[in-house]
Amino acid sequence: MYQIKSSIYLNLDKTQKTSICNYIRALVKQNLEKTCVEILDKFINDEKYYLEIHSSRFHFLEDIIDSNTFIKDTEKYIQECIKFYKYKEAQRPFIEKQKEFDRKKRKFLQEVKMSKEKPTNKQIYYYDKLCKKYNIEKIDIENLSKLDLRNEIERIINANSGFETINN
C-alpha cells in the first residue's frame, strides 16, 4: 500500500494526498463487502454532491475529479486498500493466538516474580481475617512467597464459597 501511495495523485500536495488517502481507506474499511467499482462510484458521487453544495472537505478536487488520471489513481488505491484489509482479516486468527500466548506469558512471568517476593502486609492481614472468619488453623506463613500465600487464600475462599451459599 505504501508503494502505491508514492505513485498516485502526483499533482496534489502532501497534505491533500494524505487527507484523500485517509478518507478513501476509511471508506473502504466501512464498505468491504462492496466491489472496487462500487466504492469508487460512491466516493466520486459523494464528492461531486459535496462540491455542488460547496461543502466538500476536498475542494481541490473540483477541477480534477472527472479526469482519467484521478479516477485511475483512486481505483488503484481502493484496490490496494481492499487487499490490505482482506490480508489483515486473514491474519486475525494468528494475531489472536499471539495475543493469547502473550497473555499467558505475562501471567507466567508475573507468577515467577511473585514466587520470589515476600507476601505483602495486606495479604497477611487478609489471610488472618479469612482464617478467623472460617475458624481455620493458620499455617506458618513466614517461609511462604507472595504466590504461595495468594494460592492459599484462593484455596480457603474456594473451599468455603459453597458453605456460605448454604448458610445464606
DAWORA-V100157 format. One record per residue. N is the residue number from 1. PHI is phi as a letter, one per 20 degrees, with the letter a starting at -180 (* if undefined). NEAR is the number of other C-alpha atoms within 8 Angstrom. Layout:
[[N & PHI & NEAR] [N & PHI & NEAR]]
This chain:
[[1 & * & 8] [2 & f & 5] [3 & f & 6] [4 & f & 10] [5 & g & 9] [6 & f & 7] [7 & d & 7] [8 & d & 9] [9 & l & 9] [10 & f & 7] [11 & e & 4] [12 & d & 7] [13 & e & 7] [14 & g & 6] [15 & f & 6] [16 & f & 9] [17 & f & 10] [18 & f & 8] [19 & f & 8] [20 & f & 9] [21 & f & 9] [22 & f & 8] [23 & f & 8] [24 & f & 10] [25 & f & 10] [26 & f & 8] [27 & f & 10] [28 & f & 12] [29 & f & 10] [30 & f & 6] [31 & c & 8] [32 & f & 9] [33 & f & 4] [34 & e & 7] [35 & e & 7] [36 & g & 10] [37 & f & 7] [38 & f & 8] [39 & f & 13] [40 & f & 11] [41 & f & 8] [42 & f & 8] [43 & f & 10] [44 & f & 9] [45 & f & 8] [46 & f & 8] [47 & f & 10] [48 & f & 9] [49 & f & 8] [50 & f & 10] [51 & f & 11] [52 & f & 7] [53 & e & 7] [54 & l & 7] [55 & c & 7] [56 & e & 9] [57 & e & 4] [58 & d & 9] [59 & f & 8] [60 & f & 6] [61 & e & 7] [62 & g & 8] [63 & e & 6] [64 & d & 8] [65 & f & 10] [66 & e & 7] [67 & f & 7] [68 & f & 6] [69 & f & 6] [70 & f & 11] [71 & f & 10] [72 & f & 8] [73 & f & 10] [74 & f & 10] [75 & f & 11] [76 & g & 9] [77 & f & 13] [78 & f & 14] [79 & f & 9] [80 & f & 10] [81 & f & 12] [82 & f & 12] [83 & g & 8] [84 & g & 9] [85 & f & 10] [86 & f & 8] [87 & f & 8] [88 & f & 8] [89 & f & 7] [90 & f & 7] [91 & e & 8] [92 & g & 8] [93 & f & 7] [94 & f & 7] [95 & f & 8] [96 & f & 8] [97 & f & 8] [98 & f & 8] [99 & f & 8] [100 & f & 8] [101 & f & 8] [102 & f & 8] [103 & f & 8] [104 & f & 8] [105 & f & 8] [106 & f & 8] [107 & f & 8] [108 & f & 8] [109 & f & 8] [110 & f & 8] [111 & f & 9] [112 & f & 8] [113 & f & 8] [114 & f & 11] [115 & f & 10] [116 & d & 8] [117 & d & 8] [118 & f & 8] [119 & f & 11] [120 & e & 7] [121 & f & 6] [122 & f & 6] [123 & f & 11] [124 & f & 10] [125 & f & 8] [126 & f & 8] [127 & f & 10] [128 & f & 9] [129 & f & 8] [130 & f & 11] [131 & f & 11] [132 & f & 8] [133 & f & 7] [134 & d & 7] [135 & l & 6] [136 & d & 8] [137 & f & 5] [138 & f & 6] [139 & e & 4] [140 & f & 6] [141 & e & 6] [142 & f & 4] [143 & e & 5] [144 & e & 11] [145 & e & 12] [146 & g & 14] [147 & f & 11] [148 & f & 9] [149 & f & 14] [150 & f & 9] [151 & f & 8] [152 & f & 8] [153 & f & 10] [154 & f & 8] [155 & f & 8] [156 & f & 9] [157 & f & 8] [158 & f & 8] [159 & f & 8] [160 & d & 9] [161 & f & 8] [162 & f & 8] [163 & f & 8] [164 & f & 8] [165 & f & 7] [166 & f & 6] [167 & f & 5] [168 & e & 4]]
